[in-house]
């Protein structure tokens, strides 16, 4: 079960607040390219695709690839910027065995109730030797994510997420080994002022799960800092790659 139940308001906030700009995807494209060599006809699964921004990016980057998007939440599928999006989950992928050349999971592993079952299902649909690329914030690794500077109470929520070691252990049970793990920086907003103006609480699981008072206090800290801080907001999430 997801940490939150995605409804239409959550999906709208996610679409508005969680899509990186094309120019800001460059570091992720480079990082993915260190583990994946796209070929014409390659089939890439965006699993738990949300509103589809990564699936859209992959289609734009690699026109010869077959990008398949799967998402369990109907509200997310309805607002997706990529079509089609199949109904399904990490534990129940609606694809044939051995039909996929890579699986991408972006900020989704903390919503998977049974990581072991998901790992076995991902193993089923992957071709031998194909990678699983997991983009996520992981428990204990909040230092490079700016939201936790303003909302320190949300660190306790992050610590409910799987750790890197926990994900590795769950996938090891399905025969996967770690091929790489690295933090990847991204420009999350052109400035802190724009980050404040565009912030949608419903788009961020850790912010949804703190108290209203803690959220209000964090928002006040952000607004005060935005009066003097200049430059882009740069965050880093981890890319964990398993084969």
N, C-alpha and C positions, 0 to 999 in steps of 0.2 A: 504494500500500500504506500502511496506517495505521502511525503510529509505534509503536503497540502493537497486538497482536492481542487483541481483546476476547473473553474467555472468560466463563464464568458467574460467576467470582469478581469480575472487573472490573465486570461488569454489576450485581452485587449492591452493590458498593461505590459505584458511580455513583448507583444509585437511593437509597442511604442518605445520601450525602454531597453530592450535586450538585443537589438539587432546592431551589430557593429557596422560602421560605414565601410564601403569598399576599400578605401585607402588604408583603413585600420586593420584590415584582414591580412596585410602583407606578411607580418611576422608569423601568423598561423599557417599561411600557405607555405612559407619557407620551412617551418618546423615539420609540417606534415610531409613535405617533399623529402625529408631526410629518412623517412621510413616507408614511403609509398611512391612507386614510380608508375604514374597513370599510363595506361595503354589503351588504344582504341578498343572498344568493346568491353573494357573492364566494368564489372558490376560493383558499385559501392552502395552499401546500406547505411543510411542515416537513421539510427535506431533511437526512438524517443525524440523525434525531430522538432517537437514544439510547433512553432508557427513557420518552420521551414526555411529559415534564413541560411543555414549551412547547406542544406540540399540545393538551394538556389545558387549559392556561391560555387559549389562543386560543379554544377551543370555549366555555369559560366566559365569556370577555369578550364574544364576538361570536356569540351563539346562532344568528344567521341565516346565518353563514358556513359554507362547506363546507371543513373542515380535513382535509387529506390528509397522512399521515405516511409517510415512506420511510426505511428504515434497512438498511444492508448486513449488520450483525452479527446473526446468529441469536440469540446470547445476550442482546443488548439487546432484540430483538423479543419474546423470551419473557418478559421482566420488565417490559414496557411498561405504564404506567399509563393508556395511551390505546389504544383499539382502533377499527378494525384498523390494523396497521402493515404496509405493503407491503415486500417485499424489493426492494432496488434500491440504486443508488449515484448519486453526483453525475455520473458519466460515463455512466450507463445508467439513466435515470429511466423507470419503467414507466407513463408517462402520455402522452396524445395531444398532438400539437403544438398550440400556441396555446390550451391549456386551463386555464392558471393565471393568477391575478391578482396574485400575489406569491409570492416564495420566501424562506424564512427558513432561515439556516444558523447554528446556535449552537455555538461551540467545536468546529468540524469542519473548517475549511479546512486545518489542518495535517495532516489525515489524507488529503487528496485528493492522489493521486500526480500527476495531470496536470490542473493548474488550467485550462489552455487548453481541454482537452477538456470539462471540467466546465462552463466558461463557455459553450461552444457548445451543450451539451446543455440548460443552463438557458435559454439564448436560445430554443432550439427549443420548450420547453414554455410559455414565457411569452407572454402577449398583448402586443401592441405598447405600449410605454411603461410596462409594469408593473415594479415595483421588485424588486431583490434586496437583502435586508437581512442583513448579515453581522455577527454578534456574536462577538467573538473577542479573545483576547490575540494581539498581533502582535509579531514580532521587534523588539527595540529599545525596547519600551514596557512595561517591567516595573515602573516606579516606583510605580504606583498599585495594585499587586497585593501584598497583604500576605505571601503565601506566600514570595515572593522575598526578603523581609526576613529570614525565618528560615532559608531554604534557598538561600543565595546561589549555590551550585553549580548550581542549577536554571536560573539565568539563561542558562547556555550551552545548555541544552536549548531554552529559549524562542527563542534566537537561531537555531535551526534551523527555526523556524516561518516561514511567509511573512511578509513585511513588508507594510505597507499599500500601498506603491508597487508591490510585486511583484504583489499581488492586482489592483490597478488596471490594471496593464499586461496581465495575463493576460485580464482581462475586456474591456479595450479591444479586444483582437483579435477579440472576438465582437460588437463594436459597442456596448458599454456605456460610459457616462461616469459619473463620480462625481457623485452628487446631494447627498451630505453625509457627514460623518465627525465623530463626537463621542464623548468618553468619557462613559460612563453609570455613575454610582455605584450601588452596591447594598449592602445589609446582608447580608454573607455568614454572619454568626453574631451572636447577641445579645451575646456577650462572647468574649474570647480564651480564657477557661477552657472555655467550651462548644465553641469551635472546636477546641481541643486534644482534648477528650474525644470529639468526633465525627469527628476526622480519619481518613480511610481512604486510605492511600497508593495503593491500586489505583484510586482515583477520579481521580487527577491524573497525567496523562501526564508532566509534568516531574519529579514525585517518583518515578515508576517508573524513570526513566532516569538517576537519579543513583546513586552507590554506597550500599551499606548504611551505611557509616560516615558519609557525608555526611547521610543521612537521620536517623540516630540523633543526630548533633550538632544538626541543625536542630530535631528534636523536643525535645531538651533545652533549647535556647534558648527555644522556645515555652513550655514548661512553666515555666521560670524567670520569664519575663515575665508569664505569666498570674497569678502570685502578687501582682503589684502593679498591673497595668494594668486599667483599668475602662472600661466603655462598649462599644458594639457594634464589631464588625469591619466596616469599610466598605472595599470594594474598588471598582475601576472597570475595566470592560472597554470596548473600543471598539465602536461601532456604525458600520459602513461601509455606505453605501447607494449602489447603482448602478442606473442605468436605461439 
